[in-house]
Amino acid sequence: MGILNNIIVFASTAFAAGIWQAEQYNWHIPTLIILAATLGAIALWRIRNNFQYSFWPIVGLFFIVGMIYFSQDSIIQPDDISNFVGKTVKIEGIVDAVPEIMESDGENKRVRYVIRVEKVKQERTKEFIKSSGRLRLSIQYKSDNCKVASYGDNLVVHGKVLELHGYNNPGQIDMTTSLRREKITARMAVQEQDSTVIGLLKGVSWQETLASWREGIIKAFQRVMPLNDAGIITALLFGGYQNINKSVVNDFAATGLIHILSVSGAHIALVAGLIRWICGRLRLSSLVTASLAALLITLYAVMSGLTPPVIRSAIMGLISLLAVVFERESYAPTALSITALGMLIYQPLLLFDISFQLSFGATAGLVFLYRPTVEYLSRLPDWLAGPLAVTLSAQIGVIPLIAWYFNNFSLISFAANILVLPIVELVILLGLAGVIIYMAIPVAGNIIFVVSSLLIGCIIMFTRFLAEVPYSSIYIPTMGLGASIVFYLLVAWVYGWRPFAVPGPKQLYVQWPKNCILIVVILTGMFVFYGGYPQPLTVHFIDVGQGDASLIITPHGRAVLIDTGGSFSGSNFDIGERVVVPYIKHYGVTTIDYLILTHGHQDHAGGAAGVASKVNVKHLMLPQEQYTPAVQALIRARSDMVIIPTSTGQTFELDGAVVYIEQAIATIEKDQAASSNEVSNVIRVTYGQHSFLITGDLEEKGEKLLLDNDVKPCTVLKVGHHGSKTSTTAPFLQAVSPHFAVISVGYANRFGHPHPETLKRLEAGKTTIYRTDMHGAVIFKSNGKKLDVDTYIK
């Protein structure tokens, strides 16, 4: 039976690896089918003759099948709505999910729908044609008595179909893939007058009923406890961060407890554990216990909305119950592998979902590492060794993922899991009990909610205290695929999974102590030497949508950030915190030596406060203009920065890279605009034979001033004002004669940037053009002589 378990574990892993490989490269499907048939025949022949020799053919077969399966699953149907991207059409479809109210200010609100498309009609055609696929639709409602569509309603909308598009940067959570996983292939944003509900839902859907029930429970929370506490208990029971103070979310993240705010395996385990304890007291049989637990797990999963993470956790919980009933707890690795395989067969794109990765990584850590870790910690008291082993095992399982997505490891999480997690678990159990009791006896339920609120106050106090402990979290560098494989191989070696009788660390040290010490010293020296060895200068143009953000990293890792992007239309999405900070940490930047703002407009400075709140900023260079709200927020976010007003001719050098303020115009008079494009700071970065000219939102008037001062040529031009018609004039281009031009611009932006005439002027000068909306992040590397360019989207 051990061989079969190994085959299942390795075959599931191979299937996942095949999906990953197919996502990276396009493969010739007929060739893959021939390979699969060959491996299948070999596997069957070996199973018939000697089952033990069928291991590698079966594993290879699952790898090839994973590639084929993903390739076929990702094929877009000919009538899919995504085939109309870029066209203005009229769509008729069914609201296929409970609508989300994203923003509301009383009268105006933005509602997000998922539409199952049925028909589509282009502008110049008279009749609808059949279509398919799911569309993500955003409607802006402005009237007081607006009618929001419900789940199942028939909706007609008129607008331009847009492709799915996120922020295309390394280390960024891929939201586009998340939408594709839900079979959403396109998006559209319209105003209220462009939509019509033509057929109301007949009857009541269970999704709407469930959503209404949850909304009623949430309102019950809010009636008896503060809004922040209600938000926390809502997150603990149903998931989501709505109405939770940002500082509280940050404290949960800093203490390693952020996962508890989403319904996960921990919640399912709590429910199952409580049922097992109660049934144990009542001396009920294992079958009865498992049946009751399975019923409650299923009900809880439905109550939480049956989202993919909830479904995954529920499946794992049910499989664990079956293992208990049939006394097969030792088959946990097999159960985990079967669950992963089943979910990837259902939806291959789950492999690229951060929640899926973290969940299975942590569970795998518990399955494979928990018992050995308990043995390693055997000298500690049992009450401490158990919880510590759980936390350590789960954390080891996901370290490469944490390094890739967050670059931050919480050292205080061990203390948080011992001190805070038991209170959190009590709140979850009380909250679930309160919800059940509230439906029968509202007064009794409200009393339980009040007690839960008091406990939540304790949780907030403890997490804030732990989050403020010095060095409670540390930066960990990004680990790519190769480094992650080496890490897991080292973990396997340390924990005793060693093929071919490879000696373990203890055995090596006992037999060859001096050699081991020498190897450790040599490896440490190599790491130190590599860390101090000069690297090429890198200049990054980050994809921040309709905005600007440029990062310069010097040969010894010092950093200059020029502009930070920013959101429009009052959105709560913080570009600085959610896009720029993850990007710069991905590249090892933990301190910004100089933050330079070309000017104070929202699309250049709106993310600055978010950056400064997460990353140490030493010097801030500001244009001499009236402070915009974005700049005021930045100064409030960090008071220890040295603020330097910019002026023409300022220069500083970092590791041989010279940063020069080519032009800075003061506009501090009261009768002038608070911030205008014409006075954007112009920054030149020179390293060896190459220079980068960054012009902010400079327009024709500012370019003439540069021409009057004999502006010098540059190698790379960051095109002014996102490629607008009024920037990048022909005389200016002739003077700077760039080899490369980078346009930082948002996909399908409402301003029409970049303008066709600007593109023609650049092409006429034989300048190679890169655009963040098409290429994602654009990165230049130079040793002073050679210049290489790389883009996130190839």
N, C-alpha and C positions, 0 to 999 in steps of 0.2 A: 504493500500500500504506500510505502514511502516513495517509491519510484513514481507512482501515479501522482502523488502530491507535488513532487518536484516538477513533473511535466506540466501540471496545471499552472503552477507559479511561473515557470519560465515561459510557457506558451502565452500566458496573459501579458507578461512583460514584453514578449516579442511582438504581439499584436499591437500594443501601444507604441513600440518603437517603429513598427511599420507605418502607423498613422503619422507619426512625427516625420518620418523620412518622406512620405508622400506629400506632406505639406511643404517641405523644403524644396523639393524638386519635382518636375514633371517627368513621369515615367511612361514608357511604351507599354500600354495595357496588354496587347496580345503577347508580348514577351513575358510579362508577369504571369499571365494565365498559363503559358507553357511551363514556366518555372514551377508554379503552384501544382500543376498536374503531375509534373515529374517528381516533386517532393512528396506529393500525396501517394503516388504509386510506390515510392521507396519506403515510405512510412508504413503502408499497409503490408508490404512484403516482409518488412522487419518485425512488425507486430505479429504476423503469422508465424515467423520462424523463432524469433527471440525478442520478447517485448522490451527487454532492457536496451537493445540496440536501436530502438525507435526514437530515442530521446531527441537527438539533434535534427533528424528529418522533420519531426512534428514541430519543434520549435521554429525551424526554418520555414515550414509551411505556414504557420501562424503569422510570421513576419511578412511574408509575401501577401497573404490574404488581407492583413491589415492595410498594406499599401493599396491593394485593389479596392478594398471596401471604402476607404476614404476617398479615393479618386472618383469612384462612382457616386458616392454620396454627395460630393461637392459639385456635381454637374448641375447647371442651371437649366430648367426646362425652357423650351422655345417660347412658350407663352407667359413666362414669368414676368412680373411687373418690372424687374430690374433691367429688362431689355428695352425699357422706355426711358432710361436715365438720360437727363438732359432735355427731355421733351415736355411740353406743357400739354396735359391731358385731363380728361374728366374720368374719375374712377368711381365705380360702384362696388361696394363691398360690405362685409359684415364686421361689426366691432367684435374682435376675437379675444378680448381680455378685459378685465375690469379697468376702466379708465383711471388715470392718475392725474390729480390736480397738482401741477408742479409749482405754480406760483399764484398767489391771490392777494389782492390788496383791497378786498371788499367788493368793488364793482368789476374790475378787470381780473381775468385769470387765464392761465395757460393750461390746457388740458392735453395730456398725451394719450393717444390711442394706439392699439395694434389692430390693423384692418386686414381681414382675410379677403383679398381681392378676387372679385368674380368677373367684372367686366371693365373694359377700358375703351375710351374713345379719344382719338387725337383731334387736334384743333381743326384740321382741314377735312376730316371725315364726318359723315352724317350718322353712322350707326356704331353702336358698341360692338366690340369683339370680345370673345371669351379670353380671360386672363387668369393667372394664378399667382401664388406667392403671398407673402405677408408684408405689409407696409407699416412703418413706424410713422405715425401722423401726429403733428403738433398743431393745435388750433388755438389761436388767440381770441378770446371772447371779451368784448368791450361793453356790451349792452347790459343793463341792470337785470333784465328778465331772460337772460340767455338760456337756451335749452341745451344742456349737456347730454350727449348720447349715452346710452347704457349698453352694457354687455348684450350682444345679440341683435342690436338695432341695425337696420339697413341704412348705410350712410353714403351720400354722394359728395365728392369733393372735387374741386377744380384747382390745379396748380402744377408746378414743375416738379417732376420726379428727380430726386437727387440720389446719388450713390451713398452707401454707408461710408462714413469718413470720421476718423478719430484723430488723435494727436500721434503722429508717426515718429516716435522717438525710441531709442533703445531703453529697455528697462521699464517702459510704460505698460500699464495694464491695458490689454487690447480689448477695448469696448466693442469694436467692430466685429471681432470674432464672437463675442458674447451675444450680439444680436443675431449673427448668422446661426449660432447654435439654436436659437429659438425660431429658425426658419424665416427670419426677417431679412429681406434681401434689398430693400430700398427704403427711402424716407421722403417725407414731404412736410412742409410747414406752410400753413395758410391762415388767413383771417376768418373770422366768424361768417362773413358774408359769402365766402367761397365754399361753404359746406351746408348740406341740407340733410335732415333726417327724413327719409321717405317711407320708412316702414318700421313702426315701433315693435319691440319684442312682444310676442304673444306668450303669456305665461311668465314664470319666474325661473331664472337659471340658478343653479346651486352656487355658482361663483358669485353672483350678485348677492344672494342670500347670505353667503358666508362673509362677504365683504361688509355688508350692512351690519351683521352681527358683531364683527370685530370692531367696527366703528362705534357701535353702541357700548361695547366693553371699554374701549379707549376713552369715551366720554365719561363713563362711570369712574375711571381712574382719575380723570382731570377734575371731577367734581369734589373729590375728597383728598387730593394731594397736590403739591406744587406741580407746575407744568413740566419742569425738568425731571422730577421723580416719576411722573406719569410717562414721560418719554422713555425713561430707563426701564421701567417695568414692562412697557410695551415692547421694547427691543428684546428684553430677556425672554418674553413669552412668544412673541411673533416675529422678531427680527426688525432691523431698520434703525436709523439714527434720528428720525424726525423728532423735533422738539427737545433734543438733548443739547445742553450747552456745549459749545465747541471745546472749551477747556476740559470738560469732563471726558469727552471722547479722547482727547489728547492724553489725559491721565490714564485711561484704560489702555491706550496703545502703548504708553511708556512702561506700564507694569506688565505687559504681556497678556492682558485680559480682554483685549478687544474682540477676540473670537467669540466671547460669551454673549456679545450683543447680537449675534446671529444664531438662529436655531441650528444646532449642529448635533453631532454624535454625543456630546456631553449632556445635552438636554434629554435626548432619547435614553441615554444610560441612566440618568436620574429617575426618569419615569419607570424604567424597567427595574432599577434597584429598589425603588420604593415599593413596587408591587411584590417583588420577591421577598422583601422584609415583612410586609404585611401578611402575605400568604404563608411565610415561614412561621410567624406567630400563630396563625390559625391552623398550622399543620396541614396545609393543603398539598396535594400531590404535585410533582414537577409538571405533569401535563396540564393540570388546571392552572397552575401558576403561569406557565408559558402562554396558555391560551388567553388568560386575562391580560397579561402584559402585552401580548400581540394586539389585542383589541384596543387597548388604551394607546399604544404606540401609533396604531393606524389612525385613531380618532385625533390624536395630537398632531399628526402629520397633516391631516385634512384641515384642522383648525388653524394651522400655521400657514396654509395657503398652497401646499404641495409644490413649493418651488424646488428646483433641482437639488440644492443642498439638503433640503428637508427630506426629499425622496431618497437621496443617497444615504442619509443618516438612518432613516426608517428601515431601509433594506438591510443595512449593516446590523441594526438592532434585532430585526426579525431572524436573520441568519444566526446571530449569536444565541438567540433563544432556542433555535432548533438544535444548535450544538449542545446547549445545556440539557435539553430534553433527551437527546440521544447519547449524552455523555461523550461528546466528541470535541471537548474544548480545545484539545491539542491540534485540531484541524483549522485553527484560526487563520494561518497563512493561506490555506486553500480557500477558505470562505472569503477572505479579503480579495484574493485574485479572481474568484468567480464573480464577485460583485463588481469589481472594476471592469472585467471583460464584458459582463452583461450591460453595464452602463455605456461602455464605449461602442458596443454593437448598436445600442439604442440611439446614441448620439456621439459620433466620433469626435466632434469638436469639443466635447467635454475635456479632452486631454489638455487643451490649451486654456482651460478655465482656472483661474487662480484658486477659487474655492475648492474645486476638485483636487487640484494638486496639493494644496495644504492639508486638506482633510485626509487624503490617502497617505500622504507623506507622514503625517503625525500618527495615523493609525498603524502604518507599517512600522514606525519607530516603536510603538507600544507592543506590537505583536512580536517583533524580532528581538528587541533590546531590553524589555522590561525586566524579565527574570535575571539575565546576566547583570543588569545594573543593580538590582536588589542585592545580588551576591557581592558585587563590588562595594556596596554600602552597608554590608552586614555588621560593621562595627558601630554603626549609628543605632539609636533606639528605633524600634519598629514604627512608632508613631511618626518619626521623621523620615526614616528610610523609604517607606512606601510612597508617600506623596512626592518626595524628592525624586525617586526613581521614575514615577509617572511623568513629571515635568521634564526631567533630563532626557528620557527616552523619546518623548514626543518632539522636543526641541532639536535633538540630534537628527531626527528624521527629516526635518524641514529646513535645516540651516542653509543649504544651497539656494532654496527657494526664497527664504527671508533675505539672503544676501542679494539675490537678483532683483527682487521687487521693492525691498525696503532699505537695504544697507544698514540695518539697525538691529542690534540684539539686546534684549532686555535682561540685564543681570539680576534685576530685582524681581523678575517673574517667579523665581523660586520662593522668595518670601511671600509674594502676593498669592501664590497658589496655596500656601499654608495658612496665611492669615485672613485673606479676603475671600478666596474662592468658597470656603464653607458657608460664609454669610450669603454670598451670591446664590449658592445652591439652595439655601433655606428660603431665600426670596422667591426663587423660581417655583419651589414646591408650594409655598404659601400662596403665591400668585395664582397657580393653577387651581389650588383648592378654593381660593377666593372666587375665581371665575365660576366654578361649578356651583358653589353655594350661593353666589349672587343671583344666578338664574332662578333659584328657588326661593331664597330669603335675602332680598337686596340689603337689608339692614345688617345682617350678619356678614354678608360679603364685604360691605363697606368697612366694617370694623377690621376685617383681615387686611383690606387694602391700606388702611391707616397704619397698621402694624408694619406692613411691608414698606411703607414710605419711611417710617422711622429707621428701619434696617438699611434702606437705601441711603439715608443720611450718613450712617456709619460707613457704608461702602465708599461713598464719595470722600469722606474724611480720610479713610485709610489709604485709598488710591492716590489722593493728592499728596499725602505725607510721603508715601513710597516713591511717587514720581519725582518729588523734589530732593530725594536723597542724591548727593553728589555721585557722579559716575554710575547712576542707576542703569544706564544703557550705554553701549559702546558701538562705534561704527565698525562694520565689517565690509570689506571690499567685495565688489561684484565677482561672482564665481560663474564662469561660462560653463559650457558643456564638458569640456575636458577637465577643468578643475573640479567640477561636481562629481564626475566619475572617479577621479583620484580620491576625493573625499570619502565617497561611499566605500571604495575598496579599502581605504585605511580603517574605516569604521568596522568593516567586515573582518579585517585582519586582527584588530584589537579585541573584537568580541568573539573571536574563535572560529569564524567561518573561513577556513584556509584550505584550499585544494592542494593536492600533491604533497601533503605533510610539511607545508611551509611552517617554520618555527614561529612562535608568537613572540611578542615584545619581551615578556618576562624571561622566556627561554633564551632569547638572544642576549639579554643583559647578563644573565647568569653565566653563559658560556664565554661570551666575548665582551666583558664590561668596558675595557679600554677602547676597543674598536667602536662600540656603540656611542660612547661619549665623543669620540673623534668625529663620527658621522654626524652627530647632532650639531657639533661645533661648526663643521664644514657647511652643513645645510643652512644654519643660522647666518653664517657669514655670507653665503650666496644670496640669501633673501635681503640682508642689509645692503649688500653691494648693488643688487638689482634695484632696490628702492631708492638708492642715492644716485644711481647712474642716470645721466641726463637723457630724457626722452625727446622726441621731436616736439616742436611747438604745434599745438592743435588749436584751430579756430573753428568753433561750432556755431552754426546758425540753427537754432532750436525751432522746431515746429510748435508755435504757440497760436496757431490759427491766424486770425486777422490782427496781427501785432508783430512786434519785434523783440527778439532776445538773442544776444550773441555772447558766447562764452569763449574766453581765451585762457588756455592752460599752458603755462610756461614749461621749459624743460625740466625744472625741479618741482613742478606741481603747484606753483602759485597761480592764483586765479583772478581774472578780471571779468566782471559781468557787465555788459552794456545793454541796458533796457531789460524788461522782465515780462513783457506781454501784459495782457489784462482782458477781462471779460466785459462785454457790452450789455446794454439793456437791463441793468440792475440784477444780473444773474448772481446767484450765491456761489457759483463755481469759482474758486480761487485759483487762477492760472499759476500764480507764483508758487503756492503750496502744493498744488496737485500735479503740475506739469514741470515747472522749472526746477524745483527742489529735488524731485526724484531723478531728474536728468543729471544735475550736477553731482549728486551723490553717487550716481551710477558710474561716473568717471573719477571717483575718488576725491572730489572736492568737499572738504568740510569747513573751510574758511575762505571767504572772499576778501582778497586784499583791497580791491577797489570795485565799488559798484558805481557805475557811471550812467546817468540818465540823460539821453539826448534832449528830452523835454518832458513836460509833466502830463501829456495826454494819457488817457486811460489805457489805450492799447500799447503804450510803451512803459508806463509806470504803475499800472493797476495791480500788477503782481508783486511789486517791490516789497510791500509790507509783509506779504506771505512768505517771501524769501527771507527777509530779515528776521522774522519770528522763528525760523527753523535753522538758519545757518548764521554763523558768526560773520559779521561784516565789519571790517576795520575802518575803511575810508569810504565816504559817500561824496561823490562829485555831482553837484547840481547846477543846472543852468541858472543864470541870474534873472529870474522871473518870479512873479507872484506864485506862491505855493498853491498847487492844485490840491483837491481833496486826496488824490492818490499819494502825493508827496507828503502831505500832512499825516496821513495814516502810516506812511513809512517811518517818519521821524518819531511818531508815538510808539511804533513797534519796537524800536531799539534806540535807547538814549545814549549808548556808549560809543556810537560811531563818531569819527572825526569828519565833520562836514566841511567840504571844500567847494567854494563857488568856482565855477569854471571860467576861464578867460583864454583868449586866443594865445597860443604859444606855450601853454603849460606842457611840461614833459615829465615823465617818470619812466624808469627802466626796471624791468624785472627779469632776471636771468638772461639778459641779452636782448629781450624783446622791448622795443621802445614804443611807448604809448604817447601820442602827441595830439593835443587839442588843436586841430587844424583851424577851426573857426568856432567862436562862441560870441554871441551878441546879447548884450544885456537889455532886457525889456522890463524894467521894474517900475516904470512910470505908471501912475494910476490910470491914465487915460488909454493905456494899451491893454490888449487882451491878456488874460492871465497866462495863457500859453498858446503859442501859435506855431504852425509848421515852419514858417519862414525863418525862425530863429533856432531851429534845431542845432544842437551841438554836432560838429563833424569831427570824428575821431579817426586818426590814422594809426595803425599798428604795423610796425616795421620789424622784420626779423631777417637778417642777412640780405639776400637779393630780392626779397618779396615784401610787399606791403598790402594792407587791407584797409580800404576806405569805407567807413561806416557813417552814413549820412542821415540817419533818423528819418524824419518826414520832410527833409529839405525839398523846397520847390524852386521854381525858376529864378525867383529873386535872390534866394540864398546862393544858388549856383553861380549867378553873375558875380556876386561878391567874391566867391572863390576864384573865379576866372580873373577878376581884377587883381588878385593877389598871386597870380601865376601858380595855380594849383598844379602839383606834379602828378605824373602818371601813377597808376597803381596796378597791382596784379589782380586783386579781387575787389569788386565794387559791391557793397550792399546797397542795392538800388533804393533810392529815396522814395518815401511815401508809398510803399508797396506797389511801385510800378504805375503810379497814376499818370494821367496825360500831362499834367503840369510839372512833372519832374523828369529828370534824366534827359535834358535837352541835348540836341545835336552838338552845339558848341562845347558843352560840358563833357560829353562822351568823347569828343575828339581830343580834348585836353587830357583826360585821365586815361584814355585808351586801355580799358581793362581787358585782361585775357578771359576772366570769368566774372559773371554777374550772378548775384543771389537775390531773389525776390522773396521776401517773407510775407506771405499772403494766405488768407483763409480760403478754404475750398468753397466755391460757389458763393462768394461774399456778395453782399447787396450793393457794394460800391462799384462793381465791374472791374476791380483790379485783378491783374495788371491790364492796362489799356493796350489794345492792339497796336496803336501807333508807337508806344514805348517799346514794345517787343520788336517792331520793325526797325526802330533805330538801333537797338542792341544787335539785332541780326545783321544789319548793314555793316556794323563794325566788326563782324565775324567774332563776336563775343559768345562764349559758351554760357548758356543760361541754365541756372538751377532754380527751381521753385519749391518752396516748402509744402505747397498744396499738392504737388505732383511727386516730389522726391522725398518728402519727410525731412528729417534733420540732415543738414549738409555739413560735412566735416572736412576741413583742409588740414593736412599734416605737412610740416616742412622742417628740414634740418638746416635751413638757411640757404640752401642751394636748390635742392629738389623739392617740388611741390606735388603732393598727391591729393586727390579728392575722393571722398566716399559718400554715398547717400544711403539712407535707411531703406528706401524703396528703390530696388534695382531696376 
